[in-house]
Amino acid sequence: MLTAKRVSLLNLDPARYQPSYLHGSSRAFRESNCYVDIWIELLHALELDPASALAFTCTIDFEGDQWTFFKPPADDLRSLFGIDVHEMQIYRPLTDHISERIESGSSVIVEVDSFYLPDTASTSYRRAHVKSSIAVEGIDVGDERLRYFHGAGYHELQGEDFRGLFRLGRTFSDDVLPPYIELIRFDAGARLEGPALRSKVRELLQRHLAQRPRTNPYLEFGARLTADLPALLAGTDARYHAYAFATLRQCGAAFELASSFVEWLADPANASAHAAREALNRQVATIKGLVFRLARRRPFDPGPQIRQLAEDWDLAMGELQHLCLSS
């Protein structure tokens, strides 16, 4: 067992922490998914602009019953910032692993139960057992405190929440798998800056565009939404929220982040960049409208909105390709 002491990666203060602008209150989708959100805040805390790492958001797809649960590819993080991410083996108490990694200048991403995350007070905290991921910034085992990135910011938990999160101090069921944990190393290569960073980001965008969906994903999604709509309207609030998160909220958040990525990458005066952002922003607004229509739980025809979304997706993909070719 390691000696209990406070260790911190960046010596941040939750009371003074200012989240990334990508989690600003003016965003249509302030949070995307737990994994992307923690990377946005971790990169921001490292004084990197997280928008530079978002080329992958441009090319998500509809997977048949949900939109892509999009995540920053490990290869992108390594090539841009020299950050390596890989699975970590748990063979000791999890608090020991985390303490040692933080003390060594690394971090970890851990799958945890949101039941013990106080920043989820409006949703799952002390209400529901929901899997989520956090990136740890600091831990004090002796004082039972954990500081972590999650959602749209940087937070602290302690005491009973600490013990619950790490299954300490009382009897817990043995019928639970260990959490999935990833090690984050910051010494795997050079951190690109300036023209070198933009050149590499354009290269990554070209690579992601080459792997974009071969058919317009909104066409398949529109057919699925039309088929699912009667059951959704007749179902429970819980079913609506789960469906909206897996579908509309994922693509809405992804394309809003894609718009911010294009804004970071290219001069606003660039015609292709401007047209791509306009098409992406229209998708975000239309998707937000569909979220509200579903929430009203009244029958409606999503056909007009789907046709507009499909048209704007085609336009955005074409303009992004022009942007790459013109660079």
C-alpha positions in Angstrom: 0.0 0.0 0.0 1.4 3.4 -0.9 1.8 6.1 1.7 -1.4 8.3 1.7 -0.6 11.8 0.5 -2.0 14.4 -1.8 -0.7 14.3 -5.4 -1.8 16.6 -8.2 -0.9 16.8 -11.9 -1.6 20.5 -12.5 -2.3 22.0 -9.1 -5.7 23.3 -10.1 -8.3 24.8 -7.8 -11.9 23.7 -8.6 -13.2 27.0 -7.1 -11.2 29.1 -9.6 -11.2 26.8 -12.7 -12.5 28.3 -15.9 -13.9 25.7 -18.3 -13.0 25.7 -22.0 -15.0 28.0 -24.3 -16.2 24.8 -26.0 -18.3 24.2 -22.8 -19.6 27.8 -22.7 -23.2 28.6 -21.8 -24.0 29.8 -25.3 -23.4 26.4 -26.8 -26.5 24.6 -28.2 -25.1 21.3 -26.9 -22.9 22.3 -23.9 -21.9 18.7 -23.2 -21.3 16.0 -25.8 -20.3 12.7 -24.3 -18.3 11.9 -21.2 -15.1 10.9 -23.1 -14.9 13.9 -25.5 -15.8 16.3 -22.7 -13.0 15.2 -20.4 -10.5 15.6 -23.3 -11.8 19.1 -24.0 -11.1 20.1 -20.4 -7.9 18.2 -20.0 -6.4 19.8 -23.2 -7.7 23.2 -22.1 -6.0 22.8 -18.7 -2.8 21.9 -20.4 -3.0 25.3 -22.2 -3.8 23.7 -25.6 -6.8 24.7 -27.7 -9.0 21.6 -27.8 -10.6 22.7 -31.0 -7.4 21.8 -32.8 -8.0 18.1 -31.9 -11.5 17.8 -33.3 -11.1 16.9 -37.0 -12.6 13.5 -36.2 -16.0 15.1 -35.3 -16.6 16.1 -38.9 -17.2 12.5 -40.1 -19.4 10.7 -37.6 -22.0 8.2 -38.9 -25.3 6.8 -38.1 -24.7 3.3 -36.8 -28.2 1.8 -37.4 -29.7 2.5 -34.0 -27.5 5.4 -32.8 -25.0 8.0 -34.0 -21.3 7.4 -33.5 -20.2 7.7 -29.8 -17.3 9.9 -31.1 -14.0 9.9 -29.3 -10.6 11.5 -30.1 -8.4 8.9 -31.8 -5.3 8.0 -29.9 -3.2 8.5 -33.1 -4.4 12.1 -33.4 -3.5 12.9 -29.8 -0.1 11.4 -30.2 0.7 13.1 -33.5 -0.5 16.5 -32.4 0.5 16.7 -28.8 2.8 13.8 -28.0 0.1 12.3 -25.8 -0.2 8.5 -25.6 -3.4 6.8 -24.4 -3.6 3.1 -23.8 -5.4 0.6 -21.6 -4.0 0.0 -18.1 -3.9 -3.2 -16.2 -5.4 -3.2 -12.6 -3.7 -5.5 -10.2 -3.5 -3.4 -7.1 -6.0 -1.2 -5.3 -7.2 1.4 -7.8 -6.3 4.3 -5.5 -2.7 3.1 -5.5 -2.5 2.9 -9.3 -4.0 6.4 -9.6 -1.7 7.9 -6.9 1.4 6.6 -8.5 0.5 7.6 -12.0 -0.4 11.2 -11.0 2.8 11.5 -9.0 4.8 10.3 -12.0 3.3 13.1 -14.2 0.7 11.0 -16.0 -3.1 10.8 -15.7 -5.7 8.2 -16.0 -9.2 7.9 -17.4 -11.4 5.7 -15.3 -14.9 4.3 -15.8 -16.9 5.1 -12.7 -20.4 5.2 -11.4 -22.1 8.6 -11.7 -24.0 7.8 -8.6 -21.0 9.1 -6.7 -20.2 12.1 -8.9 -21.6 15.3 -7.3 -21.3 17.3 -10.5 -24.2 15.2 -11.9 -26.5 16.5 -9.2 -29.2 17.3 -11.8 -29.2 13.8 -13.3 -27.7 10.7 -11.7 -26.0 11.7 -8.4 -27.4 9.6 -5.6 -30.3 8.7 -8.0 -29.1 6.2 -10.6 -26.1 4.0 -11.3 -24.8 5.2 -14.6 -21.4 4.4 -16.2 -19.3 7.5 -17.0 -15.6 8.3 -17.5 -13.5 10.8 -15.6 -9.9 12.0 -16.1 -8.1 12.3 -12.7 -6.1 15.4 -11.9 -5.4 14.9 -8.2 -6.0 12.4 -5.4 -5.5 12.5 -1.6 -6.2 9.0 -0.3 -5.6 9.9 3.3 -8.1 12.8 3.2 -10.4 10.9 0.8 -10.5 13.6 -1.9 -10.4 13.3 -5.7 -10.2 16.0 -8.2 -11.2 15.2 -11.8 -12.4 16.4 -15.2 -15.9 15.4 -16.1 -18.7 16.9 -18.2 -18.2 20.6 -18.7 -15.6 21.3 -16.0 -13.3 20.3 -13.2 -14.6 19.0 -9.9 -13.8 17.6 -6.5 -15.5 14.8 -4.5 -14.7 13.6 -1.0 -15.7 11.4 1.9 -18.6 9.1 1.3 -18.4 9.7 -2.5 -14.7 8.8 -2.5 -15.4 5.6 -0.6 -18.3 4.7 -2.9 -16.5 5.5 -6.1 -13.6 3.2 -5.1 -15.7 0.7 -3.2 -14.0 1.2 0.1 -15.0 1.0 3.8 -18.1 -1.1 3.6 -19.3 -4.3 2.0 -20.0 -4.1 -1.7 -21.2 -6.8 -4.1 -18.5 -9.0 -5.5 -20.5 -9.5 -8.7 -18.9 -6.4 -10.4 -16.2 -6.2 -13.0 -13.2 -4.0 -12.4 -13.5 -0.6 -14.2 -11.9 0.0 -17.6 -8.9 2.4 -17.1 -6.6 4.1 -19.5 -3.2 5.6 -18.8 -2.4 9.0 -20.3 1.2 9.8 -20.8 2.4 13.3 -21.9 5.9 12.3 -23.0 5.2 10.3 -26.2 6.4 12.9 -28.7 6.6 16.5 -29.6 3.8 19.0 -28.9 3.2 20.8 -32.2 2.6 24.5 -32.4 1.9 27.2 -34.9 2.2 26.3 -38.7 3.4 22.8 -37.9 0.3 22.1 -35.9 -2.1 23.5 -38.5 -0.3 21.5 -41.2 -0.7 18.3 -39.3 -4.3 19.1 -38.5 -5.1 19.5 -42.2 -3.4 16.2 -42.9 -5.6 14.6 -40.2 -8.7 16.2 -41.6 -7.9 14.8 -45.1 -7.5 11.4 -43.5 -10.8 11.5 -41.6 -12.7 12.8 -44.7 -11.3 9.9 -46.7 -13.1 7.7 -44.2 -16.4 9.6 -44.0 -19.7 7.8 -44.6 -20.2 6.7 -48.2 -23.9 7.5 -48.1 -25.6 10.5 -46.4 -26.2 9.3 -42.8 -29.3 11.4 -42.3 -31.2 9.4 -44.9 -30.8 6.2 -42.8 -31.4 8.1 -39.6 -34.6 9.7 -41.0 -36.0 6.3 -41.9 -35.2 5.0 -38.4 -36.6 8.0 -36.6 -39.9 7.7 -38.6 -40.1 4.1 -37.6 -39.3 4.7 -34.0 -41.4 7.8 -33.5 -44.8 6.1 -32.5 -43.1 4.1 -29.7 -41.1 7.1 -28.6 -44.2 9.3 -28.3 -46.1 6.6 -26.4 -43.1 5.7 -24.2 -41.7 6.9 -20.9 -39.5 10.0 -20.3 -36.6 7.7 -19.6 -36.8 6.1 -23.0 -37.1 9.5 -24.7 -34.0 10.8 -22.9 -32.0 7.7 -23.7 -33.0 7.8 -27.4 -32.2 11.5 -27.7 -28.8 11.1 -26.1 -27.8 8.2 -28.4 -29.1 9.9 -31.6 -29.8 13.6 -31.8 -27.6 14.8 -29.0 -24.6 12.9 -30.3 -24.8 14.2 -33.9 -25.8 17.7 -32.7 -22.9 18.0 -30.3 -20.4 16.5 -32.9 -21.3 18.9 -35.6 -21.3 21.9 -33.3 -17.7 20.9 -32.3 -16.9 20.4 -36.0 -18.0 24.0 -36.6 -15.6 25.2 -33.9 -12.9 23.1 -35.4 -13.3 24.7 -38.8 -13.3 28.1 -37.1 -10.0 27.3 -35.5 -8.5 25.8 -38.6 -9.2 28.3 -41.3 -9.4 32.0 -41.9 -13.1 33.1 -41.6 -12.7 34.8 -45.0 -12.0 31.5 -46.7 -15.2 30.8 -48.7 -15.1 27.0 -48.2 -14.6 27.4 -44.4 -17.4 29.9 -44.2 -19.8 27.7 -46.2 -18.8 24.6 -44.2 -19.5 26.3 -40.9 -22.8 27.7 -42.1 -23.9 24.2 -43.1 -22.7 22.6 -39.9 -24.4 25.3 -37.8 -27.7 24.8 -39.7 -27.5 21.1 -38.8 -27.0 22.0 -35.1 -30.0 24.3 -35.1 -32.2 21.8 -36.9 -31.2 19.0 -34.6 -31.9 21.1 -31.6 -35.3 21.8 -33.0 -35.9 18.0 -33.4 -34.9 17.5 -29.8 -37.6 19.9 -28.7 -40.2 18.4 -31.0 -39.6 15.0 -29.6 -39.7 16.3 -26.0 -43.3 17.7 -26.7 -44.4 14.1 -27.2 -46.8 15.0 -30.0 -47.0 13.4 -33.5 -45.1 15.2 -36.2 -43.5 14.5 -39.6 -39.7 14.7 -39.4 -39.4 14.5 -43.2 -38.7 18.2 -43.8 -36.1 18.5 -41.2 -34.4 15.3 -42.3 -34.2 16.5 -45.9 -32.7 19.8 -44.8 -30.1 18.0 -42.6 -29.2 15.7 -45.5 -28.7 18.7 -47.8 -26.5 20.5 -45.3 -24.5 17.4 -44.6 -23.7 17.0 -48.3 -22.8 20.7 -48.5 -20.6 20.6 -45.4 -18.7 17.5 -46.6 -18.1 19.0 -50.0 -16.8 22.3 -48.6 -14.5 20.6 -46.2 -13.0 18.6 -49.0 -12.5 21.9 -51.0 -10.9 23.4 -47.9 -8.4 20.6 -47.8 -7.6 20.8 -51.5 -7.2 24.5 -51.4 -4.7 24.5 -48.5 
